[in-house]
């Protein structure tokens, strides 16, 4: 056990002076005391202490391709050409390499000021597309990396079944990602059980995007797990995604989500870049979190989130380093 004394700290109810902070041997804060009495055993912290930053969106394996696409040249390069390179990288990653990449990344995050990460994990299978003997092998490698580096983890195994709206068949490049609803539920429940004893780890539900799952799948998964676990989804990152969703359903992605599902504070909508004023207000007033990945969105030319309008409605937001071309919080 260690005891710290902060001159000034930001607590849930605001700023406080002389805050005693008790930390267990596992690195967990077990007690906070305002206006704590002087303690000769406490380590004094000058200045201010603030909560660690949560990283709301991470694809750990993509750290290995940082710098490979940051090359000017072809004016037609876009998110979709970037994705082609990502698929080529995915073909080569082994379980051991994934754990090494994630460990390196999580150390970088801790140094940058992040103390927890939501890992949007869709790299599930072997390079042939067949499941590993231990179906959750790659997810457990992520959990191991987080445990050994000391970062908090919300592990979000991703349901990814199709290549596009209307259940379009998946491509060869997506073979390591693909699960049906039953195999996804088996994987999710196994991971939830395996991580139950880890004090700094938990799981959440995750749908890759509206284009990668069907409405029936979303409904079935949510019906099986109606609790308070977090729910994450990529949405409205690309204008093409918006156009394709309109062609499929007559509704824009965020419009469709709110018209068909009970979106509330459990949900984290990743990117949500291309929004109408009405969609911006809906997200803000629902209590859902807008997960903004500013370095990735700038790097891929996605667009700009309507931040001023969102904040006018007291919207909740957070940041993620996503593809990790930069892990710096600032």
HELIX and SHEET records of a PDB file:
HELIX    1   1 UNK A   60  UNK A   65  5                                   6    
HELIX    2   2 UNK A   79  UNK A   90  1                                  12    
HELIX    3   3 UNK A   95  UNK A  112  1                                  18    
HELIX    4   4 UNK A  137  UNK A  149  1                                  13    
HELIX    5   5 UNK A  172  UNK A  174  5                                   3    
HELIX    6   6 UNK A  181  UNK A  195  1                                  15    
HELIX    7   7 UNK A  215  UNK A  224  1                                  10    
HELIX    8   8 UNK A  239  UNK A  249  1                                  11    
HELIX    9   9 UNK A  253  UNK A  260  1                                   8    
HELIX   10  10 UNK A  277  UNK A  286  1                                  10    
HELIX   11  11 UNK A  294  UNK A  299  1                                   6    
HELIX   12  12 UNK A  307  UNK A  312  1                                   6    
SHEET    1   A 4 UNK A  29  UNK A  33  0                                        
SHEET    2   A 4 UNK A  14  UNK A  23 -1                                        
SHEET    3   A 4 UNK A   2  UNK A  11 -1                                        
SHEET    4   A 4 UNK A  43  UNK A  49  1                                        
SHEET    1   B 4 UNK A  53  UNK A  58  0                                        
SHEET    2   B 4 UNK A 114  UNK A 121  1                                        
SHEET    3   B 4 UNK A 152  UNK A 157  1                                        
SHEET    4   B 4 UNK A 201  UNK A 203  1                                        
SHEET    1   C 5 UNK A 205  UNK A 207  0                                        
SHEET    2   C 5 UNK A 231  UNK A 235  1                                        
SHEET    3   C 5 UNK A 267  UNK A 271  1                                        
SHEET    4   C 5 UNK A 289  UNK A 292  1                                        
SHEET    5   C 5 UNK A 316  UNK A 319  1                                        
END                                                                             
